[in-house]
Amino acid sequence: MKKAAPYIFLLVMLIAAIALKRCNNADTVLPKPRKENTTTDKNRDRGFDRRATYLEYSKHADCRMDCRKITKKEVEDIMHNGEINYKKSDLQNARCPRYALEGVTKDNQKVRIVFAQCNDHTNVVTVIDLDTDWTCHCPGDNN
């Protein structure tokens, strides 16, 4: 028994160390899982990103939409289904490439909506009715 005592002592110490380590790990806060909808889940530098999850509206766009009776739902519909007019787009914009999308709303307004696609969001810059010249007094308009 005297020969086995050091081995038994080492075995007890090993079990105690493992138990202590498990207790310490149980108190550790695990990191939050990564959100699926981050800017890294799709490369936004490869063309126009049509997801509305990043959509923000400028004050100018809000004013133009109100003046021209265009809803956010219609803007999102054009974002998803509209055709890009590359002649009116500015893809070389230093801050955020600008895409001009054109389409027809539910109430048959032919519109062009300019989206600025930045790294972390897409901004609605302006909303234009291509058939009707509305009188609006919005921020940024030349009087």
N, C-alpha and C positions, 0 to 999 in steps of 0.2 A: 504494500500500500504506500510506503514511503517513496517508492520509485514513481508511482503513478500520480502523486500529489501535484508536481509541477505541471503535468499535462492537463490534469483536471482544472487547475487554476487558469491555465492559458485558454482552455475551452470555455470556461465561465466568462472570462474577460472578453473573448471574441463574441460570444452571444450577447453580452452586455453592450459592447460597442455597436453591433448590428442593430440592436433594439433602440439604442440612443440615436443612431443615425436615422432610423425610420421615424422616430418621434419628431426629430428636427425637420425632416422633409415634409411631414404632414402639416406643419405650421407655415410652410413657404407658400406665398401667394403665386398662383399660376398666372402667366400673362393672358390677357384677353385674346380670344380668337380673332384673327384678322377678318375684317369685313370684306365681303365679296365685291362690293361696289366701290372700290378705290380706283384711282386713276391708273394704277399699275396693272389692273386686270385686263386692260385692253390698251394697245398702243394708240393714243389719240393723235399721234403724228402721222398716221397713215390714212389720210382722207377724213371726210366728215363723219363724226360720231353722232349717230341719230338717236342716242338714248336721251330721254328727257330727264333722267335722274340728276343731271348736272345743270339743268336749265335755270338761269337767272334772267331777270328783266331789268333793263335800264329804265330810268325815269322817263326818258324820251320815248322809248318803245311803249311803256304803259300809257302815256298820254296819247300817242298815235293810235293805239289799239282802242282806247276809249272813244276817241274822236271818230274813228272809222268803224266802230261797232264790230270789232274783231275780238273773239274770246281767246283765252289761253288754250282751250281745247282745240280751237282752229289752228293756232300757232303750232301746237304739238303735232297736229295732223299734217301740216305742211312740212314740219321737221322730219316726220317719218316717211311721207309719201311724195314730197315735192321734188322737182328737178333742179339740180344745181345749174345756175346760169354763170358759167365761168367768165364771161365777158364782164359781168357786174361784180364778180368776186375779187377779193384781194388776198390771195393765198401767200403772198410774200410779206404781209404785214408783220413788222418786227415784234410787236407785243403778242398778238393773237391772230391767226389766219381768219379772214372773214369770208363766209360763204353766203352767197345770195341764192336763196331757194325760191322757186316760183311754183304756184299751184292755184287751185280754185277751192274756196271755202264752201262750207255746207250751204250758205245762202248765195252761192254763185258769184262771189267777189273774186276777181282775178288779182292775186296779191304777189308781192315780192317781200320776203322777210330776210333780213340780213342778220346772220348769226356770227359772233366772234368766238371761235373755239380756242379757249385758253387751256393751260395744263390741268387745272383743277375744276373748271366749270365752263359752260357754254353760255354766253351772254346774248340775249336778243337785243340787237342794236337799234333797229327801226323796223317798222311795218308800213309797207307802201301799197295802196290800192292802185293798180295799173290802169283802171278804166275811169275812175272818178277822181276829180281834183277837189279834195275836201279842204275846207278852211279850218285849220287847226292852229292853236297858239300853244306850242309845246316848247320846253326848254331846248335850246340849240337851233330853233328855227330863225331864219333871217326875216326880219320884219320889213 
